[in-house]
């Protein structure tokens, strides 16, 4: 993740970054496959997504790597808690059962810009979602 997050340091978190990530690191690439394999292994070994609340398994992997925190969740057909992204959020969606979609997005990347908010939602199966948060900032609050 170190080399990957280093490449993101000066990027603007917007739709163009979503396009760039999906072009260069799609689900067919070694980078995507390696990240997914590492996540699945960590979950299987019990050190990743070791927490659970409201049917969502989660855990923070790294507090700071090149200005980003790294969190991973496992969600199955569920709507998660509303939260805001003061500085944005970069999500890697890795379906593992069914045709899981995260916020209506299939396997791949989605970027939420600064000041955005949502209720993270997985439909049609189970997905692992890796979150990169600039400076680890996230605000869990009511919409």
Backbone torsions as a table, in degrees:
resi	resn	phi	psi	omega
1	UNK	NA	-22.1	-175.9
2	UNK	-62.3	-50.6	179.6
3	UNK	-63.9	-38.4	-178.8
4	UNK	-64.8	-49.0	-178.6
5	UNK	-67.7	-29.3	176.5
6	UNK	-60.7	-38.4	178.8
7	UNK	-67.4	-21.2	-176.9
8	UNK	-91.7	-10.7	-169.1
9	UNK	-52.4	-42.7	-176.0
10	UNK	-105.4	15.3	-178.6
11	UNK	-84.7	143.8	173.5
12	UNK	-80.7	131.5	-179.7
13	UNK	-83.4	99.3	-178.2
14	UNK	-157.4	-174.3	-177.3
15	UNK	-61.8	-31.0	179.3
16	UNK	-66.6	-32.1	175.9
17	UNK	-70.5	-37.6	174.1
18	UNK	-55.5	-48.6	-179.7
19	UNK	-61.8	-44.3	-179.4
20	UNK	-62.1	-45.7	-179.4
21	UNK	-64.7	-42.6	179.7
22	UNK	-68.8	-27.7	176.5
23	UNK	-74.5	-45.7	-173.4
24	UNK	-91.2	-22.1	-175.4
25	UNK	-135.5	45.8	-178.8
26	UNK	-65.7	172.9	-179.1
27	UNK	-62.8	-12.5	179.4
28	UNK	-89.0	-7.7	-175.1
29	UNK	-87.6	159.4	177.1
30	UNK	-63.5	-37.6	179.7
31	UNK	-58.4	-50.3	179.4
32	UNK	-59.7	-49.5	-177.4
33	UNK	-61.8	-39.4	179.6
34	UNK	-67.2	-41.3	177.6
35	UNK	-63.5	-45.4	-179.8
36	UNK	-62.9	-43.0	-180.0
37	UNK	-62.4	-41.4	178.7
38	UNK	-64.2	-41.9	178.5
39	UNK	-63.7	-47.6	-179.5
40	UNK	-60.5	-40.0	179.5
41	UNK	-65.7	-44.9	179.3
42	UNK	-62.4	-38.5	177.6
43	UNK	-66.8	-44.4	179.4
44	UNK	-62.2	-38.2	-179.4
45	UNK	-77.8	-13.1	174.3
46	UNK	90.8	1.7	179.8
47	UNK	-97.6	-11.6	178.8
48	UNK	-111.5	136.2	-176.4
49	UNK	59.9	43.9	-177.3
50	UNK	-78.9	-10.5	178.5
51	UNK	-101.9	154.8	176.1
52	UNK	-146.4	136.4	176.4
53	UNK	-152.2	129.5	176.5
54	UNK	59.9	29.3	178.6
55	UNK	85.5	5.2	178.8
56	UNK	-113.1	125.8	174.1
57	UNK	-91.0	138.4	-174.9
58	UNK	-154.7	164.8	174.6
59	UNK	-177.3	146.3	175.0
60	UNK	-89.8	123.5	-178.4
61	UNK	-84.6	-46.5	-178.4
62	UNK	-138.6	137.1	177.4
63	UNK	-79.0	-35.8	-178.6
64	UNK	-154.8	116.7	172.1
65	UNK	-136.8	105.3	-177.7
66	UNK	55.8	39.2	176.0
67	UNK	89.3	2.3	179.5
68	UNK	-121.3	142.9	164.7
69	UNK	-91.1	158.0	179.0
70	UNK	-124.8	119.7	177.0
71	UNK	-122.3	150.8	177.7
72	UNK	-132.7	137.1	175.8
73	UNK	-128.7	155.8	170.1
74	UNK	-122.2	124.8	-176.0
75	UNK	-133.0	138.5	177.2
76	UNK	-126.3	113.7	175.1
77	UNK	39.8	64.1	-173.6
78	UNK	-149.3	152.4	172.7
79	UNK	-105.7	122.5	-177.6
80	UNK	-87.4	-179.5	-177.3
81	UNK	-72.1	142.0	178.0
82	UNK	-61.6	137.8	173.5
83	UNK	-152.7	159.8	-179.9
84	UNK	-113.9	156.6	-179.4
85	UNK	-117.3	91.3	-177.8
86	UNK	-53.9	-37.9	-178.6
87	UNK	-115.7	7.1	-179.9
88	UNK	103.5	179.0	-178.1
89	UNK	-156.5	137.5	175.1
90	UNK	-114.5	125.1	-176.7
91	UNK	-118.6	136.0	172.0
92	UNK	-109.8	119.0	-175.4
93	UNK	-100.3	122.0	-177.5
94	UNK	-125.8	90.8	178.1
95	UNK	-63.1	135.4	178.4
96	UNK	-122.8	-15.2	175.1
97	UNK	-142.9	134.7	-179.5
98	UNK	69.4	-155.7	176.7
99	UNK	-107.5	51.0	-173.3
100	UNK	-54.2	139.5	175.8
101	UNK	-127.7	144.9	177.1
102	UNK	-111.8	118.3	-176.0
103	UNK	48.7	41.9	178.5
104	UNK	72.3	10.5	178.5
105	UNK	-104.7	134.0	176.7
106	UNK	-80.3	-168.3	-179.2
107	UNK	-50.6	132.8	178.6
108	UNK	138.4	-154.0	-172.4
109	UNK	-112.8	147.6	169.5
110	UNK	-142.3	138.4	-178.7
111	UNK	-118.5	130.6	174.2
112	UNK	-106.7	130.1	-177.2
113	UNK	-75.3	169.4	177.3
114	UNK	-56.1	137.6	179.0
115	UNK	83.4	-1.5	179.7
116	UNK	-77.9	164.8	176.2
117	UNK	-152.7	160.9	178.0
118	UNK	-167.9	171.2	167.8
119	UNK	-108.8	102.3	-176.2
120	UNK	-57.9	129.5	-172.3
121	UNK	-132.6	126.2	173.6
122	UNK	-110.6	130.5	177.9
123	UNK	-126.0	160.3	172.5
124	UNK	64.4	28.5	175.7
125	UNK	140.1	-152.8	-177.1
126	UNK	-118.3	137.9	177.3
127	UNK	-135.9	145.7	165.1
128	UNK	-93.5	132.9	176.9
129	UNK	-125.9	124.8	176.3
130	UNK	-99.9	127.7	-179.0
131	UNK	-109.6	131.7	169.4
132	UNK	-109.7	120.1	-177.8
133	UNK	-115.8	119.8	176.8
134	UNK	-57.3	126.0	-178.0
135	UNK	56.3	18.5	177.6
136	UNK	68.8	15.7	-173.1
137	UNK	-84.0	124.9	175.7
138	UNK	-150.4	143.6	-176.8
139	UNK	-126.2	103.7	176.5
140	UNK	-83.1	115.7	-177.8
141	UNK	-153.4	174.2	176.9
142	UNK	-79.5	145.1	179.5
143	UNK	-64.3	NA	NA
